[in-house]
Amino acid sequence: MERTESDLETVTGLADPVRARLYQAVARSDSPIGRDAAASAVGIGRPLAAYHLDKLVELGLLTASYQRPAGRFGPGAGRPSKVYARSAREFAVTVPPREYELAARLLAAALESDQVGASRSKLLDAAREFGTDLGVRTRSAAPGLGPRRAVETALRQYGFEPSTAGDGSVELRNCPFHRLVAAHRDLVCGMNLALLQGVISGVNEPGLRPSLDPEPGRCCVVIGPSGQPGGAAAAARS
């Protein structure tokens, strides 16, 4: 990933608390949202929301497009509204510069070169163990948190952005290892699956079961009810 000085300016643009809250409101939405919805989500006026939303577009953190109101078509439908969505661009800034992604790529390449498969097995064991410990720590930190909420809380800490789908399954709207997936899909998806298996075991929630269900725009793993891997969508494709 090419890094420029503007990356630092972009990320520090979120130092403004209002702008950061608007970015989160847009990022958490399953579909593009307009200025009114964004303003309401963070409790500010529409003009202020519009100003910060457009600044986030200038910084490359959001994208803007125009949509007509739902169900309205033709000449009398009114002007299309400006809506915002999270940008697909990625920004990574470390001061001073560090190359953790390069180390990850080299380690992944080394693991895939192991024809015996012992190294991959060790990776899955380590991921499962880390996930289990994460699940236990999350439940211990908030004993009143239900197992399902604990799973979501644990995964949110590491950027998976869990979201409950219409069928009750939990989709992970972001893969923290997205750039590695392009070159090492099987390895990374297997690691993610083992990690989530550990988290669910650590919070002691046998009613949930993670399974591989790759789809564009989200993590390759979906958490469905036990006995229904990946939720209804995955079951329909099987």
TIZATOR-438240 format. One record per residue (C-alpha): residue number from 0; residue in one letter; x, y, z. Coordinates in Angstrom, 1 decimal. Example, Ala and Ser with C-alpha at 12.3 -4.5 7.8 and 13.67 -1.06 7.14 Angstrom:
BEGIN
+-----+--------+--------+--------+--------+
! num ! residu !      X !      Y !      Z !
+-----+--------+--------+--------+--------+
!   0 !      A !   12.3 !   -4.5 !    7.8 !
!   1 !      S !   13.7 !   -1.1 !    7.1 !
+-----+--------+--------+--------+--------+
# end
This chain:
BEGIN
+-----+--------+--------+--------+--------+
! num ! residu !      X !      Y !      Z !
+-----+--------+--------+--------+--------+
!   0 !      M !    0.0 !    0.0 !    0.0 !
!   1 !      E !    1.4 !    3.3 !   -1.1 !
!   2 !      R !    1.6 !    5.8 !    1.8 !
!   3 !      T !    1.7 !    9.6 !    1.3 !
!   4 !      E !    1.9 !   12.6 !    3.6 !
!   5 !      S !   -1.8 !   13.2 !    2.8 !
!   6 !      D !   -2.7 !   10.0 !    4.7 !
!   7 !      L !   -1.7 !   11.6 !    7.9 !
!   8 !      E !   -3.8 !   14.7 !    7.1 !
!   9 !      T !   -6.7 !   12.4 !    6.2 !
!  10 !      V !   -6.6 !   10.4 !    9.5 !
!  11 !      T !   -6.1 !   13.5 !   11.7 !
!  12 !      G !   -9.2 !   15.0 !   10.0 !
!  13 !      L !  -11.1 !   12.7 !   12.3 !
!  14 !      A !   -9.7 !   14.4 !   15.3 !
!  15 !      D !  -12.7 !   16.7 !   15.2 !
!  16 !      P !  -15.3 !   14.9 !   17.4 !
!  17 !      V !  -18.3 !   15.9 !   15.3 !
!  18 !      R !  -16.6 !   14.8 !   12.1 !
!  19 !      A !  -15.6 !   11.5 !   13.7 !
!  20 !      R !  -19.2 !   10.8 !   14.9 !
!  21 !      L !  -20.5 !   11.5 !   11.4 !
!  22 !      Y !  -18.0 !    9.2 !    9.9 !
!  23 !      Q !  -19.0 !    6.4 !   12.3 !
!  24 !      A !  -22.7 !    7.0 !   11.5 !
!  25 !      V !  -22.1 !    6.6 !    7.8 !
!  26 !      A !  -19.8 !    3.6 !    8.2 !
!  27 !      R !  -22.3 !    1.7 !   10.4 !
!  28 !      S !  -25.1 !    2.1 !    7.9 !
!  29 !      D !  -25.8 !   -0.8 !    5.6 !
!  30 !      S !  -26.7 !    1.6 !    2.8 !
!  31 !      P !  -25.8 !    5.2 !    1.8 !
!  32 !      I !  -27.4 !    7.8 !    4.1 !
!  33 !      G !  -28.4 !   11.4 !    3.5 !
!  34 !      R !  -27.6 !   14.6 !    5.3 !
!  35 !      D !  -30.8 !   14.6 !    7.4 !
!  36 !      A !  -30.3 !   11.0 !    8.6 !
!  37 !      A !  -26.6 !   11.6 !    9.4 !
!  38 !      A !  -27.4 !   14.8 !   11.3 !
!  39 !      S !  -30.1 !   13.1 !   13.3 !
!  40 !      A !  -27.8 !   10.2 !   14.1 !
!  41 !      V !  -25.3 !   12.4 !   15.8 !
!  42 !      G !  -27.7 !   15.1 !   17.2 !
!  43 !      I !  -26.6 !   18.1 !   15.2 !
!  44 !      G !  -28.1 !   20.5 !   12.6 !
!  45 !      R !  -28.3 !   19.7 !    8.9 !
!  46 !      P !  -26.1 !   22.6 !    7.7 !
!  47 !      L !  -23.3 !   21.5 !   10.1 !
!  48 !      A !  -23.7 !   17.9 !    9.1 !
!  49 !      A !  -23.5 !   18.8 !    5.4 !
!  50 !      Y !  -20.3 !   20.8 !    6.0 !
!  51 !      H !  -18.5 !   18.0 !    7.8 !
!  52 !      L !  -19.8 !   15.3 !    5.4 !
!  53 !      D !  -18.5 !   17.1 !    2.4 !
!  54 !      K !  -15.1 !   17.6 !    4.2 !
!  55 !      L !  -15.0 !   13.8 !    4.8 !
!  56 !      V !  -15.6 !   13.4 !    1.0 !
!  57 !      E !  -12.7 !   15.8 !    0.3 !
!  58 !      L !  -10.4 !   13.8 !    2.6 !
!  59 !      G !  -11.3 !   10.5 !    0.8 !
!  60 !      L !  -12.9 !    8.9 !    3.8 !
!  61 !      L !  -16.5 !    9.0 !    2.3 !
!  62 !      T !  -17.9 !    9.0 !   -1.2 !
!  63 !      A !  -21.0 !   11.0 !   -2.3 !
!  64 !      S !  -23.6 !   10.2 !   -4.8 !
!  65 !      Y !  -27.2 !   11.2 !   -5.6 !
!  66 !      Q !  -30.4 !    9.2 !   -5.1 !
!  67 !      R !  -34.0 !   10.0 !   -5.5 !
!  68 !      P !  -36.3 !    9.4 !   -2.5 !
!  69 !      A !  -37.5 !    5.8 !   -2.3 !
!  70 !      G !  -40.6 !    5.1 !   -4.4 !
!  71 !      R !  -40.6 !    8.4 !   -6.3 !
!  72 !      F !  -39.9 !    8.5 !  -10.0 !
!  73 !      G !  -40.5 !   10.7 !  -13.0 !
!  74 !      P !  -40.5 !   14.5 !  -13.5 !
!  75 !      G !  -42.4 !   15.1 !  -10.2 !
!  76 !      A !  -40.2 !   13.1 !   -8.1 !
!  77 !      G !  -38.1 !   16.0 !   -6.9 !
!  78 !      R !  -34.4 !   16.6 !   -7.0 !
!  79 !      P !  -32.1 !   13.6 !   -6.1 !
!  80 !      S !  -30.7 !   13.8 !   -2.6 !
!  81 !      K !  -27.0 !   13.7 !   -1.8 !
!  82 !      V !  -26.1 !   10.5 !    0.1 !
!  83 !      Y !  -22.9 !    9.3 !    1.6 !
!  84 !      A !  -21.1 !    6.0 !    2.0 !
!  85 !      R !  -17.8 !    4.9 !    3.4 !
!  86 !      S !  -15.0 !    5.0 !    0.9 !
!  87 !      A !  -13.3 !    1.8 !   -0.2 !
!  88 !      R !   -9.9 !    3.5 !    0.2 !
!  89 !      E !   -7.6 !    2.4 !    3.1 !
!  90 !      F !   -5.4 !    4.6 !    5.2 !
!  91 !      A !   -2.6 !    3.4 !    7.5 !
!  92 !      V !   -0.4 !    5.9 !    9.3 !
!  93 !      T !    2.4 !    5.1 !   11.8 !
!  94 !      V !    4.8 !    7.7 !   13.1 !
!  95 !      P !    7.6 !    6.9 !   12.6 !
!  96 !      P !    6.8 !    4.6 !    9.6 !
!  97 !      R !    6.5 !    0.9 !   10.3 !
!  98 !      E !    5.9 !   -1.9 !    7.8 !
!  99 !      Y !    3.8 !   -4.4 !    9.7 !
! 100 !      E !    1.9 !   -5.3 !    6.6 !
! 101 !      L !    5.1 !   -6.3 !    4.8 !
! 102 !      A !    5.9 !   -8.6 !    7.7 !
! 103 !      A !    2.5 !  -10.1 !    7.5 !
! 104 !      R !    2.8 !  -10.7 !    3.8 !
! 105 !      L !    6.2 !  -12.4 !    4.2 !
! 106 !      L !    4.9 !  -14.6 !    7.1 !
! 107 !      A !    1.9 !  -15.6 !    5.0 !
! 108 !      A !    4.0 !  -16.5 !    2.0 !
! 109 !      A !    6.3 !  -18.6 !    4.3 !
! 110 !      L !    3.3 !  -20.4 !    5.8 !
! 111 !      E !    1.9 !  -21.2 !    2.3 !
! 112 !      S !    5.2 !  -22.6 !    1.2 !
! 113 !      D !    5.1 !  -25.3 !    3.9 !
! 114 !      Q !    4.0 !  -28.3 !    1.9 !
! 115 !      V !    3.5 !  -30.5 !    5.0 !
! 116 !      G !    1.0 !  -28.1 !    6.5 !
! 117 !      A !    2.4 !  -28.1 !   10.0 !
! 118 !      S !    2.9 !  -24.3 !   10.0 !
! 119 !      R !   -0.7 !  -23.7 !    8.9 !
! 120 !      S !   -2.0 !  -26.0 !   11.6 !
! 121 !      K !    0.0 !  -24.1 !   14.2 !
! 122 !      L !   -1.4 !  -20.8 !   12.9 !
! 123 !      L !   -5.0 !  -22.1 !   13.3 !
! 124 !      D !   -4.2 !  -23.3 !   16.8 !
! 125 !      A !   -2.8 !  -19.9 !   17.7 !
! 126 !      A !   -5.8 !  -18.1 !   16.2 !
! 127 !      R !   -8.2 !  -20.3 !   18.1 !
! 128 !      E !   -6.3 !  -19.9 !   21.3 !
! 129 !      F !   -6.2 !  -16.1 !   21.0 !
! 130 !      G !   -9.9 !  -16.0 !   20.2 !
! 131 !      T !  -10.8 !  -18.2 !   23.2 !
! 132 !      D !   -8.8 !  -15.9 !   25.5 !
! 133 !      L !  -10.4 !  -12.8 !   24.0 !
! 134 !      G !  -13.8 !  -14.3 !   24.6 !
! 135 !      V !  -13.1 !  -15.1 !   28.2 !
! 136 !      R !  -11.6 !  -11.7 !   28.8 !
! 137 !      T !  -14.6 !   -9.9 !   27.3 !
! 138 !      R !  -17.1 !  -11.9 !   29.4 !
! 139 !      S !  -15.0 !  -11.3 !   32.5 !
! 140 !      A !  -14.8 !   -7.6 !   31.9 !
! 141 !      A !  -18.6 !   -7.3 !   31.6 !
! 142 !      P !  -20.3 !  -10.2 !   33.5 !
! 143 !      G !  -23.7 !   -8.9 !   32.7 !
! 144 !      L !  -23.1 !   -8.9 !   29.0 !
! 145 !      G !  -25.0 !  -11.7 !   27.2 !
! 146 !      P !  -22.9 !  -14.3 !   25.2 !
! 147 !      R !  -24.0 !  -12.9 !   21.8 !
! 148 !      R !  -23.3 !   -9.3 !   22.8 !
! 149 !      A !  -20.0 !  -10.4 !   24.2 !
! 150 !      V !  -19.1 !  -12.0 !   20.9 !
! 151 !      E !  -20.0 !   -8.8 !   19.0 !
! 152 !      T !  -18.1 !   -6.7 !   21.5 !
! 153 !      A !  -15.0 !   -8.8 !   21.3 !
! 154 !      L !  -15.0 !   -8.7 !   17.5 !
! 155 !      R !  -15.7 !   -5.0 !   17.3 !
! 156 !      Q !  -12.4 !   -4.4 !   19.3 !
! 157 !      Y !  -10.5 !   -5.8 !   16.3 !
! 158 !      G !  -12.3 !   -4.0 !   13.5 !
! 159 !      F !  -14.6 !   -6.8 !   12.3 !
! 160 !      E !  -17.7 !   -4.5 !   12.5 !
! 161 !      P !  -20.3 !   -7.2 !   13.4 !
! 162 !      S !  -23.9 !   -6.5 !   12.3 !
! 163 !      T !  -27.0 !   -8.7 !   12.9 !
! 164 !      A !  -28.6 !   -9.7 !    9.6 !
! 165 !      G !  -32.3 !  -10.1 !    9.0 !
! 166 !      D !  -32.1 !  -13.9 !    9.5 !
! 167 !      G !  -30.5 !  -13.5 !   12.9 !
! 168 !      S !  -26.9 !  -14.3 !   11.8 !
! 169 !      V !  -24.0 !  -12.1 !   12.5 !
! 170 !      E !  -22.2 !  -10.7 !    9.5 !
! 171 !      L !  -18.8 !   -9.1 !    9.8 !
! 172 !      R !  -18.9 !   -6.0 !    7.6 !
! 173 !      N !  -15.1 !   -5.5 !    7.6 !
! 174 !      C !  -12.1 !   -7.8 !    7.3 !
! 175 !      P !   -9.2 !   -6.3 !    9.3 !
! 176 !      F !   -6.8 !   -8.3 !    7.0 !
! 177 !      H !   -8.4 !   -7.3 !    3.7 !
! 178 !      R !   -5.2 !   -6.6 !    1.9 !
! 179 !      L !   -3.7 !  -10.0 !    2.8 !
! 180 !      V !   -6.9 !  -11.8 !    1.6 !
! 181 !      A !   -6.2 !  -10.8 !   -2.0 !
! 182 !      A !   -3.0 !  -12.9 !   -2.1 !
! 183 !      H !   -3.6 !  -15.4 !    0.7 !
! 184 !      R !   -7.4 !  -15.9 !    0.8 !
! 185 !      D !   -7.5 !  -19.6 !    2.0 !
! 186 !      L !   -4.9 !  -18.9 !    4.7 !
! 187 !      V !   -6.5 !  -15.7 !    6.0 !
! 188 !      C !  -10.1 !  -17.0 !    5.8 !
! 189 !      G !   -9.1 !  -20.2 !    7.7 !
! 190 !      M !   -7.4 !  -18.1 !   10.3 !
! 191 !      N !  -10.5 !  -15.9 !   10.7 !
! 192 !      L !  -12.7 !  -19.0 !   11.1 !
! 193 !      A !  -10.4 !  -20.4 !   13.8 !
! 194 !      L !  -10.3 !  -17.0 !   15.6 !
! 195 !      L !  -14.1 !  -16.8 !   15.7 !
! 196 !      Q !  -14.5 !  -20.4 !   16.8 !
! 197 !      G !  -12.2 !  -19.5 !   19.7 !
! 198 !      V !  -14.2 !  -16.3 !   20.6 !
! 199 !      I !  -17.5 !  -18.2 !   20.6 !
! 200 !      S !  -16.0 !  -21.0 !   22.8 !
! 201 !      G !  -14.5 !  -18.4 !   25.1 !
! 202 !      V !  -17.8 !  -16.6 !   25.8 !
! 203 !      N !  -19.5 !  -20.1 !   26.1 !
! 204 !      E !  -22.2 !  -19.6 !   23.5 !
! 205 !      P !  -22.9 !  -23.0 !   21.9 !
! 206 !      G !  -25.9 !  -21.5 !   20.1 !
! 207 !      L !  -23.7 !  -19.8 !   17.6 !
! 208 !      R !  -21.6 !  -21.3 !   14.9 !
! 209 !      P !  -19.2 !  -19.6 !   12.5 !
! 210 !      S !  -18.8 !  -20.8 !    9.0 !
! 211 !      L !  -17.1 !  -19.7 !    5.8 !
! 212 !      D !  -19.5 !  -17.8 !    3.5 !
! 213 !      P !  -17.4 !  -15.4 !    1.3 !
! 214 !      E !  -19.2 !  -12.4 !   -0.2 !
! 215 !      P !  -17.8 !   -9.2 !   -1.6 !
! 216 !      G !  -17.7 !   -6.3 !    0.9 !
! 217 !      R !  -17.4 !   -8.2 !    4.2 !
! 218 !      C !  -15.4 !  -10.9 !    6.1 !
! 219 !      C !  -15.5 !  -14.4 !    4.7 !
! 220 !      V !  -16.9 !  -15.7 !    7.9 !
! 221 !      V !  -20.5 !  -15.5 !    9.0 !
! 222 !      I !  -21.8 !  -16.5 !   12.4 !
! 223 !      G !  -25.2 !  -18.3 !   12.3 !
! 224 !      P !  -27.3 !  -20.2 !   14.8 !
! 225 !      S !  -25.9 !  -23.6 !   15.7 !
! 226 !      G !  -27.2 !  -26.1 !   13.2 !
! 227 !      Q !  -27.6 !  -23.4 !   10.6 !
! 228 !      P !  -24.1 !  -22.5 !    9.4 !
! 229 !      G !  -23.8 !  -19.0 !    8.1 !
! 230 !      G !  -27.5 !  -18.2 !    8.5 !
! 231 !      A !  -30.2 !  -18.6 !    5.9 !
! 232 !      A !  -28.3 !  -17.0 !    3.1 !
! 233 !      A !  -25.5 !  -19.6 !    3.3 !
! 234 !      A !  -28.0 !  -22.4 !    3.7 !
! 235 !      A !  -29.9 !  -21.2 !    0.6 !
! 236 !      R !  -26.7 !  -21.4 !   -1.5 !
! 237 !      S !  -25.6 !  -24.8 !   -0.2 !
+-----+--------+--------+--------+--------+
# end
